Every structure is written in C-alpha cells, then in structure tokens.
C-alpha cells in the first residue's frame, strides 16, 4: 500500500493527496468543493472533538446550536464582517422545487422566491448576536460562554481535502462579557486551550501570537492565532481566537444594565478550530510509508496480528492475544486483534503502517514458545521482542513514549526552520532555499505587508507573544521597526 504513495521529496502536495485517500481518511464528493470524511478519518476527528469538548467544559463553556441559515440583512449590520465574507457566501433564494413542465426532472419554482435571501452560515457571529439580544439585559446575565459544533459553508474555488473545502466541520465559541478586560482574557485563554490541545494531543508545536491588522478576522479588534509548521516548510494557521470588542453588540443593539445602573454595550469574543486540524496532523508527522498518528488521537492504538499456518496454531495464538486485548482495554487502550484469514500478515503490516497505528504486536508459534511477542513502533519503524508478562503495562508506557517522541521530533524540526534575517535579499533567499518561519523587522504598515505578500507570497503569520522590543529597520521599506514578526508562506 505504501508503495502507491508519491514520495514527499518528489511531490509533497501529491503525497498529501495520495495519503488522505489511500489511508481512507476522506475523498472528494459529487458536490464540487465538498468532501466525504470516511469512517477512519471521522474516528480521528471524533477523538479531537471529544478532547476539545472536555477542555471547553473544564473552562466553564456549554454547548448550544444555532441556525444554519442566516438572513442576508444580518450580514449587512457589521461592515467589516460582511466585506470579509461576502465573496464566500452561498445564498438560498427559493424555498420550493417543482416538476419541469417539459418533463426534464425538477426545477426551481419561480413562485417560491424568498422575501429575503438566506445565507448558509460562513460563521455565526450575526445570528448568535441577534439571539443574545434576547438573553441579555443585566450584568447578572453575563458572562455567556457558548460553543457550538457545526458545519459551515465558504464558497472556495480551489479546494484541498481537509485544508480548504467549501463545507467543513468546526466548533465556534461565542462569548459575551461585562468588561473589556474579561473579554480579552477569554480570547487569550481559549488560544491557550488550542495550543495545549495542539501540543499535548496532536503533538504539533505551535507559536502563539497576534495577527497583524491586515490578517485579522473581519469585524475583530484583535485576532490571536496558533501557527504550526508543516514538513514542507509552509505554515498552517491551526486555530484562532478573536477579541470582537463591542462591534457586534453595537450592530445588534445588545446592551446591559451594569452594576452602576447604566446601559452599556456587551463585550464579545469568538474562537474556532476546524477539520483543517486533520491536515495539520497529517502533514506534521507522516512519512513516505503513510500516516504517523500520535497515540492520543489514533482510533486504533495497538493492533495484534497473528502469524500462523495451521488452525491449531491460530487457536493458541488467539488465546494469548485475547488476554492481551483484555489487559490493554482495562488500561483504556484501544486495540484490535486482526485474525482475518483473507489477508496475509505482510499485507496487514503494510495496511496498519499506512494507517498510522502506533504499536503493532505480532505473535507466531515461536513467540509463544519463547513467551514473548514482537513489538513494532510506527514512529521509528523499529521492532523489539517483549515478554508476555507485564506486556500490557509496557505497551502503555511505550505509547506515552511514542507520543512524546513524535512531539519532540516535530519541535526540533520547527525550531530548525526559524531564521532571523535583516535584509530583504536575505529574506527572499531563505524563503526560496529553506522556507519555514522567517523572523524579520516590519514597519507596521499594511502597505509594506501587502507589497511583501505580492512579491514573495509570504504573509505575516503572527507577532509572537513574549516578543521583546528590538529596534531595527524594516527589511522592505527601511523605516524604523520596534520588533520582529514571523513571516512564512502558508496554506
């Protein structure tokens, strides 16, 4: 199976496409720009969703659900917001079909035109803030800490499975607060939650920072981001959290009576991550043999493959294997005993390697005689013999070791791909020859940012948190600069 993958060194983009399809993660659908997430891919997404949902609830958030369809007039109320999403909106204009009088299937009933067109949600700020107006009247009603798991539609012309599709799955948090300080802390807190998830569950190191004005979410005062680096040296925005100020509260007239008995507009945040994280997971760790999954997100953490020629050999192996299955499940480890006799062991080895199963256990008659099994690690592709006694506990420790090793490997690579430059020529050379994150001085103007993007395709990924002031000159304009920012070519 792995031999069917295009090598990364030959064509990284094709390698990614091959892997998504051949590892049974997703495929293109009959609807242009949309994807079918297959059971194995969805199982990974479910584990992501479950972990994130627990983290949200630990920070006091609750889940709700808001409509898929948004009145067109709602998007007009916040000028920057509508400008940011107008070109990506899918519009519902009619509410009924009819049989074609000419016998050619069904057509839109011209009498069924909606009085007001409806937008399939590209994001939910407008419909949610229209709802919050009914929920909020006093400071006692605040804060509201809501999240929803949903699908959204953004009419993308150039799509790529998981990374950019017209419809995708995500979560979007929308919170309302009595003070600016509380809202700003919420936005930054949720970014930290995303960073913890990326690093501790996905084993993907990220850089936390704030977006430039040009890269901000439409309608936000500040957008905070976590930025990850893929193996091809391109950056991937992996989660964002927005401080919306009072913009949406003013647009939808959401006011509350504060403790001083005065009317004040509510302060807001929104934050979200999507199935784009699946792309980050694949591109951060996987190799030419297939997926490399961190154990915490692997649908199958351990697979046991029997090696035998006779039925009596299988019976003896199965007895030992099923005991190991029970021991592993008791430790909370997901395990599969693959005794399917339609596939040979070699085929199974290649299949589970392709699908990124972290640990493979092979058992044959000789292993039973020696009282041991062969243990193969997906992250290093190494094997060792381990005794049956205490094997489940050793595998549990091995899974923790694999999780840490995958993260350390990605972190070492990421850190090796951050380059400081002080001239525009050096900046362009690094982008072409090395890629990765480029730390450089910028004069703070949108004009310079857009010129650099136009000439190099590199954008400011973020102004990292904790950046120390550093006097210098902008690599492009030569004007004074007070700190470095991180540029990269991105997905």
N, C-alpha and C positions, 0 to 999 in steps of 0.2 A: 504493500500500500504506500509506504513512504517513498518508494522509488518513483511514484507518479507525481510527487511534489517537485515543482520547479525550485532549484536551489536558490537560497536567498542572495548569494553572490552574483547569480546570473540575472535575476529579475525579482527584486524584493516585492514589488506590487503583485506580480503574478503568483509568487509563493504564497502571499497572504490570501489571495482569492482561491487558490487551489486548496489551501489548508481549511478555510472556512467551509468549503463544500465537501471535501473528502473526509473531514473529521465529523461530518454530519451535524454541523452547528446551524447552518442556515442555507437557504437557496433563494434565488430570485423568484418572484411570483408572477402571475398573469397580469397583475396591476403594475404598470410602469413605475419604477422607482420604489416599490414596496418589496418587503422580504417576508419569507416564511421562516420563522425560527423553529427549527426542528427539535424533537424531544431532548436530545443530548445538549444542544445549545441552551434550550429553555431551562433545563435542570441546573445549569451553571448560573443562569440569570436568577432562578428561584433562590439559590443559596446566597447570592449577592443581596437580593431583595430582603430575605429573611434577616440577614445580619444587619443591614442598614436600618430596617424597620425596628429592630430591637434597640439599636443605638438612638434612633429618633425618640422612641418611647422612654428611654432612660433619661433623656434630656427634657421630658415633660410634654412632648408633642403627641397629638392624637390624629388619627386618620379620618378623612371625610371624602366626599365625592361631589364634584360639581359638573354641570352640563358640558357635553361635547360641543354643542352649538352655541355660538355667541352672536348676539345681534350686531350687525355691522356698525350701528351708531355707537356702540360701546367703545370700539377701537378708535373712534374719532375724538374721544374725550381727552386723551393724553397724546399730545402732538408728537413727541419723540418716539413714543411707543408705536403708534400707527405707521410712522415713517420707517421704523426699523423692521416691521414685519409685513408691510403692505405687499411687497413683491412675492411673498411666500405663501399668501393666503389662498386657500381653496374656498370657493363661495357656493353656497346652496341657494338656488334661485326659485326652484319649484318644489311642490310637495306631492306630486302625483304623476304616474305614468298612465298611458292608455294604449290600447291596441292600435297599431298603424292601420288607417283606413285602406291602405294599399296592400295590406297583408304582409308587411315586412317586419314582423316582430312587434316590439313596443317602442313608443316614442314619448317624449315629454308632453304632457297635456298643457297646451298653451293657456288654458283657462285656470291653471293651478299655480300661477305665479304668486310668490310670497309678497306680502305688502312691504316687508323689509327683509333683505337678504340676510342669511345667517352664515357666519364664518366657522369653519371647522377649526377648533382651537389650535393655534400655533403655540400658545402658552395661556395661562388662565388668569392673569392679574385682573383683567377688566371684569370678567363675570364674577370673580371672587370678591372684588371690592364693591361691586354693586350689591352683593349679598351681605357683606359685612356691614353695610349701612343699616340693615335691619337688625343686626345683632348688637350694635354698639351705641350706647347713649351716655354712659357714665364711665369714669375711671375704674369703677368696680367691675366693668365688663372686660377689662384688659388685664393681662395680655391675652390675645387669641393665638394659639400655637397649633395651626392646622397643617397637615400634609395630605397630599393625595397621590395615589399610584394610578397612572392613567396612560393613555396613548395620545400623541399629538400629531398634527399634520403640518409640515412645512414643505412647500412645493419645490423640491430640489430637482434641478435638471441633470446634474452629474452626480450619480449616486454610487455608493460602495457599501457592501453588506456590513452592517453594524456601525460603520464610521459615519455614513451620511446616507440616510434613506428618507423618502418623503414622509412615511409614517414611522414612528419609533415609539418605544416604551420608555417611560421615565417616572420619576417622582418629582413633585414640585411642592415645596413648602411655602406657605404664605402666612406671615405672622403680623400681628397688629400690636402696637405698644403705645404707652402713655408718654414716653420721653424719647428724645433723640438718642441719649446715651444707651438706653436699654435696647433700642433697635440696632444700633451699631454693634453692640456686644453680641446680640443674637446672630447677626450676619457673620461676624468673625468666629463665633462659637461653632456655627454649622460648617464653616470652612474647615475648622479643626477636626470636626467629626468626619468629614470627607477625607481629609488627609490621613487620619488614623485608619479608616477603612482601607484606603488605597495601600498603605504601607503594611498594615498588620494582617489584612485578609488577602489582598491581591498581590502582595509582595512587590508592589510598584512604588519606588521612591518618587516623591513629588516635591516641587518647590512651591511654597505658599507665597502669594503676593497680591498686589492690587493692579488692576488693569489701567492702562492709560485712558484718557478721556475718549479717544478715538475708538477704543476697543470695548468700551463699556456697554452693558446691556441697555437696550433702548428704554429710557424712562428712569434709569437709576442715577443716583448721585455718586455711588461708588460700586464697583464690581470687584469682588475678591475671587481669586482663582487658584486652583492647584494645577500645575503644569508637569507633565511627565514626558520622558524622552524615549522614543522607540528605537529599535536596534539599527534602523537605517539613518539615525541622526536627525529625524524630524520630531518636532514637539507635538504633543496632543493635549489640548485642554481637556481635563478629566473631571471637572466639577466646578461650578460657580455659585457664589452666594452674593446677593445684591442688597445693598442698603438703598431703599427707594425713597428715603426722606418722607415728605408729605405729599409727593406728586400725585399718587393715585387716590389718596384721601381727599385731596382738593378736587381732583377730576370727578369723583363720585360723591362729593359732599359728605364725607364720613367724619363727623365731629363728635366730641365727647365733652361732658362737663367734668373739669378737673377738680382737684381737691380744694382749690380756691373758689370753686363755683363759677368758673369761667369756661366759655366754649373754646375748644382748641381742636385742631386737626390731628388725626391719628398718625403715628409714625409707622413705617412699614418695612418689611423685608420679603424677599423671595429667594429660593435656592433650589438647585436641582442637579441630579445626575441622571444619565440615560443609558440605554443599551450600547452607547458608544464605549462604555467601560469594557464591554466584551472585546472590542477591537484593541483597547489598551492591554488587556490581559494577554491576548494572543501575541501581539507584536512586541511586548516587553520580554517574554520568556521563551517562546517556542523556537524550534530549530528545524533543520532540514529533514528530521525524522518525523516531525509532527508537533502536536501540542505539548507544552510543558505546563502543567497546571499546579499551582500551589495547593497543597493538600486541603487547606481550609475551604477551598471552593470546588474541589474535584467531586463530581457526582459519585464516582467510584474511587475510593481512596486506595483500596487494595483489591487486586484480582488474584485468584488462585487457579492455576492451570495444571490439571493432571497430565502426566506423561505415562502412557501405558500401551501395551499391545494386546493383553488378554483381559477379559471381563473380570476375572478374579483379582487381577492387579488393580483395576479401577475400583472394585469394591473395597479393597484395603485402603487405597489412597483416599477414597471418599469419606471413609470413617474418620480418618485423621484430619482431612480438610474441613469436614463439617464441625468438628470440635473446635478447630481454629476459627471458623466463621463465628461460632457462638461466643468464643472468648473475645474476638475483636468487636462484635456487636455490643457485648457487655461493657466495652470501653468507649462506646459511642462512635465507633469507626464504621464507615460504610464499606461493605465488602461483597464481592461477587465470586461464587465458585462456578467456573465455566467448564461444565462437563459435557458440553455439546459435542456429540460424536461426529457431527457433519463437517467440522473444521479441524485441521491438523494443528498441533501445538505451535509450529513455526508461524502459521497464518495468524493464530491468536496473539502471539508475541508482537508481531508487526502491527496488528489492529489496535491493541491496547497501548502500544508505544505511540501510534498515530494520535490516539485519543487522549494522551497525556496522563494516563493513570499513574499516580506517583510511585506505587510499590507493586511489583509483580512477584508472586510466590509460585515457584514450580516444584512439583512433587512427582517423583517416579519411584519405582520399586527399590532402586539402590538407595535413594534418600531415606525410605522407610527403614531399610536395614541399618543405615548409619544413624538413624534417629535425628535427621536434620532435613532442612529444605533449602532450596536456592532462592535467595532474595535479590531482586534486581531493582535498582533505583532509576527512575525516569530522568531525574535531573542531571546525573553524572554518567548514566548508562553503564554503571559498574554493577558487578554481582559479587555476592559472598554467600557462603554456607552458614546457616544458623541452626543451632539445636532446637528441637521442638519444645523442650522445657522452657517455659517463660517466653515463648516466641511472640505471643500477642503483645506483651508489655514492651518487648524490644522493638516491635514494629511501630507501636505508638510513639516511642522515643525517636525512632527513625523518621516518622512523618514530621515531627517537630523540627528535626534537624534539616529535613528537605525544605520545609517552609522557610527557615532562616537562611539556608544556603541560596535559595532562589532570590531572596531579597538582597543578600549581600552581593551576589553576582550582578544584579541589576544596578545596585547602588554604586559599585565600583565602576561599572561602565558609564553610568550617568555622570559621575564626578570626573571621569577622564575626558568627558565631552563638553566640559565648560571651559571656555577660552576667553581670557581678557585681551582686548585689543585697544589700541589708542589711535588708530588711523583708519580711514575709510578703505584704503587699498588693502590693509591687513584684514579688515572686516570682510571684504568681498572674497579674499583668498581663502579665509577659514571656512566661509560658507560653502565654497566650491570644493575645496580639498578635504575638509573634515566634517563639516556640519555640526550638529549639536547646538548647545546654547552658547551665545556669544555675549559676553558682558562688555558693554561699551557706554561711553558718555553720550547723552542726548540732551538737546537744548530745551526740551519740554514742549515744543510746538507741534501741533497736528500737521502743519505744512512739511516739516522735516520728516516726520514719521511716515507720511504718505509718499514722499519722494523716495525714501529708502525702500519702502514696500514696492513701489513701482519699478525701481531699478534692480532690486535683488530678490523680490518675493518674500523677504524676511519681515516679520512683524514683531512688535514689542509684545512678548508673551506676558511679562509682568514686571512690576517694580517690587523686588522681593522684600518680604517683611524682614526687619532687622538690618536692612541696608544701612551701612554707616555713611554719613555725609562724606563726600570726596570731591574736592574741587578739581575741575578739569575743563576740557573744551570738547564740544560736540564733534563726533567723528565726521559728520556731514557738513554742518554749517560753520564750524569753528567758533561758534558763540559759547559763552560761559555755560558750564554744566555743574550741578552740585551733587550729582550721584550717578552711579551706573545703573543701567536697566538691562534686562535679559531679552535679547533678540533670538529668533530662530525661524527657520522655515517650518511651517506646520501643516497638519492635516486639517 
